[in-house]
Amino acid sequence: MTNQRTATLTIDGQTTEFPIMSGTVGPDVVDIRSMYGKTGMFTYDTGYLSTASCKSSITYIDGDKGELWYRGYPIEQLAENCDFLDTCYLLKNGELPNAAQKEEYLTSIKKHTLLHEQLAKFYQGFRRDAHPMAIMAGVVGALSAFYHDGMDISDQAHRDVSINRLIAKMPTIVAMAYKYSVGQPFMYPRNDLDYASNFMYMMFATPCEEYKPNPVLAKALDRIFILHADHEQNASTSTVRLAGSSGANPYAVIAAGIACLWGPAHGGANEACLQMLEEIGDVSRVPEYIKRAKDKNDSFKLMGFGHRVYKNFDPRAKLMRQTCYEVLTELGLENDRLFKLAMELERIALEDEYFIEKKLYPNVDFYSGIVQKALGIPTSMFTCIFALARTIGWITQWNEMITDSEYKIGRPRQLYVGPARRDVKPVEQR
Ligand SMILES: CC(C)(COP(=O)(O)OP(=O)(O)OC[C@H]1O[C@@H](n2cnc3c(N)ncnc32)[C@H](O)[C@@H]1OP(=O)(O)O)[C@@H](O)C(=O)NCCC(=O)NCCS
């Protein structure tokens, strides 16, 4: 970082200088931390459109180039050469594990896959038709009741155990939410299986018959986990940082991230994409819907197209597209009605002037919804899968914040536009 360059701000003829900071890559930032002290003014930036809320060395996105890196490694290379637990290790520790480190990491994760039996009983308190994200927010938040006393977040060893616990237990928590909703018995984790296969086992096995996770499908699921593991300072990650900045219990903090992710503008898009495909229903109706998406007077948008950050192809979408083909071929679903419809939509949108001009490409949610449906995951569980995968990103960002020497409780300012000072009148005069 260099502070040599400065930015000059002139307010009412009064000039103040602010240092400019540079990261490894990406836009420079103007350091305005001293602005209120020097000028008596705040900045106004709803939605953080121009505000960097922290320094981070975890994830980098270049939306114009369509690049996503975890700790400097392009997502394409990680998806091709690593599995999800390699990715977790990388995000958390900054480097990929060697063989011995991986072995040790797997052992430490597998130590924590079981849920406390008392916690498993929590599920009975929910209605069977409760949204699984509501159950997840409740159960993950409740972990804080089990691991609070004696937990010292200033101690790295304590933080490491919490991080491993979360990564290990999240598949168990998600699968139990599903099993509860369909009224089937919980399946306990099997530590002889890899991370994704164990999750599939807990989701789809029953005590009545043998279940062998299909390796092609497990690999597809593992890829979904890798692609969703982190995405720098998005809404849920910023929620986690803000909630955690008060020194709150990390499990409660992750529950806050889950609550934020649940919103349709964030984690709910692949669910919306599948609902749209169902609504379109048939290939013959694709032109009609493309026309509606382009009509300024129609609020309909093509779900799964466009992205706030990626104005080039979403690099995750390319990888998910490949996985989508692999899964549908493995399952013999190439001629599936919804898949054919999705491919026709993709073909037309990629050729259409409107979508080309506005740089609207299919995003990762477009393909991941189709893959998850093919895997047998119900639509209402899609955001839970996203939460499972994003947990490592959330907790790594939390860990980075706690260890940052510049870390402070998050406390934004405001522009007050309410009534000016006034006096309370006696009730008979109001
Ligand atoms: C993701 C999204 C919110 C990004 O929005 P954004 O960065 O604010 O982009 P804008 O809404 O400014 O879009 C630019 C233009 O493209 C149009 N547009 C954007 N996404 C579109 C879509 N999916 N279908 C049709 N038109 C779309 C907008 O209407 C706008 O048109 P205008 O220039 O005539 O006003 C938006 O593309 C969207 O709603 N996509 C569908 C939902 C989705 O898949 N979300 C998942 C995100 S991971």
PDBQT file of the ligand as one rigid body, heavy atoms in Angstrom, charges set to zero:
ROOT
HETATM    1  C1  LIG A 501     -28.919  -9.078 -11.477  1.00  0.00    +0.000 C 
HETATM    2  C2  LIG A 501     -29.593  -7.743 -11.769  1.00  0.00    +0.000 C 
HETATM    3  C3  LIG A 501     -30.365  -7.314 -10.526  1.00  0.00    +0.000 C 
HETATM    4  C4  LIG A 501     -28.506  -6.717 -12.105  1.00  0.00    +0.000 C 
HETATM    5  O1  LIG A 501     -29.073  -5.494 -12.172  1.00  0.00    +0.000 OA
HETATM    6  P1  LIG A 501     -28.273  -4.148 -12.462  1.00  0.00    +0.000 P 
HETATM    7  O2  LIG A 501     -26.810  -4.338 -12.354  1.00  0.00    +0.000 OA
HETATM    8  O3  LIG A 501     -28.903  -3.112 -11.618  1.00  0.00    +0.000 OA
HETATM    9  O4  LIG A 501     -28.547  -3.915 -13.972  1.00  0.00    +0.000 OA
HETATM   10  P2  LIG A 501     -29.711  -3.062 -14.515  1.00  0.00    +0.000 P 
HETATM   11  O5  LIG A 501     -30.977  -3.448 -13.844  1.00  0.00    +0.000 OA
HETATM   12  O6  LIG A 501     -29.278  -1.639 -14.474  1.00  0.00    +0.000 OA
HETATM   13  O7  LIG A 501     -29.787  -3.568 -16.019  1.00  0.00    +0.000 OA
HETATM   14  C5  LIG A 501     -29.367  -2.827 -17.125  1.00  0.00    +0.000 C 
HETATM   15  C6  LIG A 501     -30.441  -2.909 -18.206  1.00  0.00    +0.000 C 
HETATM   16  O8  LIG A 501     -30.651  -4.288 -18.563  1.00  0.00    +0.000 OA
HETATM   17  C7  LIG A 501     -32.011  -4.658 -18.306  1.00  0.00    +0.000 C 
HETATM   18  N1  LIG A 501     -31.990  -5.975 -17.670  1.00  0.00    +0.000 N 
HETATM   19  C8  LIG A 501     -31.176  -6.362 -16.645  1.00  0.00    +0.000 A 
HETATM   20  N2  LIG A 501     -31.400  -7.653 -16.338  1.00  0.00    +0.000 NA
HETATM   21  C9  LIG A 501     -32.359  -8.073 -17.195  1.00  0.00    +0.000 A 
HETATM   22  C10 LIG A 501     -33.004  -9.316 -17.343  1.00  0.00    +0.000 A 
HETATM   23  N3  LIG A 501     -32.685 -10.354 -16.554  1.00  0.00    +0.000 N 
HETATM   24  N4  LIG A 501     -33.960  -9.440 -18.296  1.00  0.00    +0.000 NA
HETATM   25  C11 LIG A 501     -34.272  -8.374 -19.075  1.00  0.00    +0.000 A 
HETATM   26  N5  LIG A 501     -33.693  -7.168 -18.978  1.00  0.00    +0.000 NA
HETATM   27  C12 LIG A 501     -32.747  -7.023 -18.034  1.00  0.00    +0.000 A 
HETATM   28  C13 LIG A 501     -32.550  -3.614 -17.349  1.00  0.00    +0.000 C 
HETATM   29  O9  LIG A 501     -33.953  -3.467 -17.506  1.00  0.00    +0.000 OA
HETATM   30  C14 LIG A 501     -31.791  -2.368 -17.767  1.00  0.00    +0.000 C 
HETATM   31  O10 LIG A 501     -32.429  -1.858 -18.907  1.00  0.00    +0.000 OA
HETATM   32  P3  LIG A 501     -32.381  -0.279 -19.219  1.00  0.00    +0.000 P 
HETATM   33  O11 LIG A 501     -30.927   0.040 -19.486  1.00  0.00    +0.000 OA
HETATM   34  O12 LIG A 501     -33.224  -0.159 -20.453  1.00  0.00    +0.000 OA
HETATM   35  O13 LIG A 501     -32.948   0.396 -18.026  1.00  0.00    +0.000 OA
HETATM   36  C15 LIG A 501     -30.551  -7.869 -12.978  1.00  0.00    +0.000 C 
HETATM   37  O14 LIG A 501     -29.814  -8.210 -14.119  1.00  0.00    +0.000 OA
HETATM   38  C16 LIG A 501     -31.660  -8.879 -12.736  1.00  0.00    +0.000 C 
HETATM   39  O15 LIG A 501     -32.656  -8.549 -12.104  1.00  0.00    +0.000 OA
HETATM   40  N6  LIG A 501     -31.490 -10.147 -13.238  1.00  0.00    +0.000 N 
HETATM   41  C17 LIG A 501     -32.493 -11.174 -13.045  1.00  0.00    +0.000 C 
HETATM   42  C18 LIG A 501     -32.407 -11.767 -11.669  1.00  0.00    +0.000 C 
HETATM   43  C19 LIG A 501     -31.206 -12.636 -11.469  1.00  0.00    +0.000 C 
HETATM   44  O16 LIG A 501     -30.931 -13.538 -12.213  1.00  0.00    +0.000 OA
HETATM   45  N7  LIG A 501     -30.472 -12.354 -10.391  1.00  0.00    +0.000 N 
HETATM   46  C20 LIG A 501     -29.323 -13.152 -10.031  1.00  0.00    +0.000 C 
HETATM   47  C21 LIG A 501     -28.151 -12.315  -9.805  1.00  0.00    +0.000 C 
HETATM   48  S1  LIG A 501     -26.811 -13.371  -9.375  1.00  0.00    +0.000 SA
ENDROOT
TORSDOF 0
